[in-house]
């Protein structure tokens, strides 16, 4: 289980709402996780889909609004509870109103699961040679087979298949290895000139062989060829192995986000 932490320890540079590329990456991430099960509560985007992505089952506080905060919390909680989900807030440098994180802390909401959003520019380069076959597939097949690779429950895979099919933008989705039983998967979804990197995963027993690096480099090169100028991704702040890989591939931290809930998942 994730442990509580103090967001005050996060460097100020990673909590700066004035970073223009960070703001674009935040929009791209929210657009990539669009779901049918969502509602606006006075500027808060409340999502209540049983998706793998926690951004699709929490409160994304994107607007300041005019209601008292306790009334907004009550209304958001009712929506999530009706879907059988806990009230969870996603806190970013762009969360509104200002001071929301402190207000939630005062009300007993614990901070957990710090993530970093990393970005890099894209430049022309040759795609790396892959030791295993790469298959570009459609959204339905990717969500289904990647979900199985992740080990998700069938009901969660069904939600994410629906979400993937409904995504309005373009994307590139790759399976590595046997198409029916891939050993790695990952995709980029386009939002204007930004390519968001999502769902990168390698089968546990196949890690340490460079498959993830090849997969990511291939996705980035194809994204650049398709006209993207920047790439972004989200990764757990404590995931040292993944963060080291992304740093080697030219990514750097642009901002941090975390979650708050009365009880940690």
N, C-alpha and C positions, 0 to 999 in steps of 0.2 A: 504494500500500500504506500502511496505517496506520503511524504512527511510535510508538515507545515513549515513555513519559512517566513522570514521578514523581508518584504519587498524593499524596505529602506536600504538594504545592502546592495541593491542593484545600482550600478553606476548611473549617474545622472544623464550621461550621454545616451543611454539606452532607454531613457524615459522622456525624451525630447520630442514633442509633437510638431516641431518646426522642420523636421527632416522630410523633405518633399518626396524622396524616393520611398521612405518608410510609409508615408501616407498612401502612396499608390500601391505598395505591396499589401497594406492592410485592406484596401478596397478589393484588390485581386483575390485575397484570401476569403473574404466574405462572399464575393460573387461566386467563387469556386465551390462554396458549400451551400449554395442556395437550395432550399427545401420547400416543399409544399406546406409543411406544418410550421407555420410561423405567423406572428402577428406583431403589430406595432403597439407599444404601450407608452404613449406620451414621449416618443423619441427613442425608446428602447426597442431594439429588434429582439424579440423573444422567439427562439427557435426550440421546437419540441419534437424533433424527429429522433427515433432510436437509431442513430447513425454511429459509425465508428468515430467520425470526427466530432470531438466535443464542442466545436464551434457551432454544430448543428443541433445542439441540445443544451443551450444555455442562453443567458441574457448578454447580448452585445450592445453595450450602452453607447449608441452612436449619436444621440441627440440630447440636447439640454432639457427640453420640456419645461412644463410649468407646474406640474403636480408636486405635492409634498412627497418626499422620497419614500416614506413609509407606505403611502397609498400605492405608489408605483411598485414597490416590492411585493405588496399583497396581491396586486393584480397579476404580476409576472409569476408569482408562485402558484397562483390558481391554475394558470395555463400549463405549467410544467407538471404540477401534481395530477392534473386530469389525464396527462399522458403517461403517468407512472414514473416521472423523472424528478430528481431532486432539484431544488432551486440552486442554480450555479451561475455565477457571474464571471465573465471573461473581462479582465482588466488590461487595458492597453494605454499607451500615452495619449490616445485619442478619446478615451472614455469620458462620458458626460453624465452629470455635471462635474466640474472640477472638484476634486476632493471626494469623489465617490469611493475610492479605495479606503480612505480613512473612515468615512461614514459607515461602510460595511464592517470594517474592523471593530468599530465602536458597538455594533449590533451583534457581535459574536461570530462573524463570518471569518473562517480561517483561510489564509493564503496558501496555495499549494500548486504544484506542477508548473514551475517556471519554464517558459520556452523562449527561444531566441529566434528572431526573424533575420535571416542572413540574405544578403544580396550581392550580386556581382554584375559587371558589364559583360556583354557577349561580343566576341570578336570572331572573325572567320578563322577556321581551323579545320583540319581533316578529322573525320570521325575515327576513333580507335578501332583496331581490329578486335573482333570478339571471338573468344574461344568457344562460345556456345551460340547456337542460332538465336536470332532476334526476330520476333514476330510483331508487326504493328497491327493492332486489333481495334475494333470499335468499342464504344463506351460500355455496352452491355456485357460483352465478353470479358473486357478488362475488369470491370467491377466484380463480376462473378468469380473469375479465376484468381484475381488478386485477393479477394476476400477469403477464399479457401486457403490461399497461401499464408495469409495473416492468421488463420485459425479462427475466424469470426464465426459466430453462430448463424445458422441459416436465416433466421428472421432479421438479423442485422445486415446480412449480405443482400437480402431482398430490398431493404430500405436503400442501401447504397447503390444497387443496380438502378432503382427508380431515380435516384438523385443524379446518377451519372448520365442516364439517358435524357433527363430533362435539362442538363446543362446547355445553355444557349450559345456558348462560344465554341471555338475550335480547340482541338487538343491533339497531342501525339501520345499514344499509349503503347508501351512495349512490354512484352513477355519474353523472358530469356530462358532458353532450354527447350524442353518439349512443350509444344503449345498446349497440350491437354493437361500437363503437369509441370508448370514452370518452376524453376528454382529461384527466380528473381523477377521483380516487376517494378514498374515506375512509370510516371506520366508527367507531361507538362500540359497545363491548360493556359490558354492565352487570354490576356486582359489588356487590350490595346497593345502597346509595345513591350509589355511585361509577360514573361513566361513563368508561371508558378510551377514549381517542382513538387509533386505530391506522391504519396503512397510508395516511396522507395523502400523495398524490403527484399531481403535475401533469406532463403531457407537457412535455419540455424546451422545445420551440419555442412552447409556449403559456403559459409563465411570465411573470410581471410584469404580468398583466392583472387581478389581483384574484380569480381563480377559487378559489385555495386559501382565501383569507379568507372568501369567500362559503360555500364548502363547509363549513369548520370552524364558522362561525357558525350555519349551518343545523343541523348535527349537534348542536351544543351546545343550541340552542333546543329541538329535538325531544327531546333527552335530559332537559332540565329539565321539559318537558311530560309526560314519561313517569315523573317522580318522582325523578330523580337530583338530588342536592344538591351534588355536587362533580364536577369533571372532572380527569383526569390524563392525561399523555402522556409519552413518552420521546423525546428528541431528542439528536443528537450535540452535544457541548459546543462543537465548532468550527463548527457549522452556523449561521453568523451570520444568514443570511437567514431561515431558519425560526425561529430563536430570537427575532428581532426581531418577526416576525409574531405569534408566540404571546404575547410580552410586550404587544404592542398590544392583543391580545384578552383581556388580564387575567391571563395565567398568570405564575407566579413559581416559581423554583427551590425545590425542597424537599429533594432529596438527589441525590447523584451515585453512579454505579456505573461499573465498568470491567471489562475482561477481563484475564486472565493466561494465557499459554501459553508453551511453550518457544520457539516460533517464531511471529511475527506473521503472521496471515493476509494 
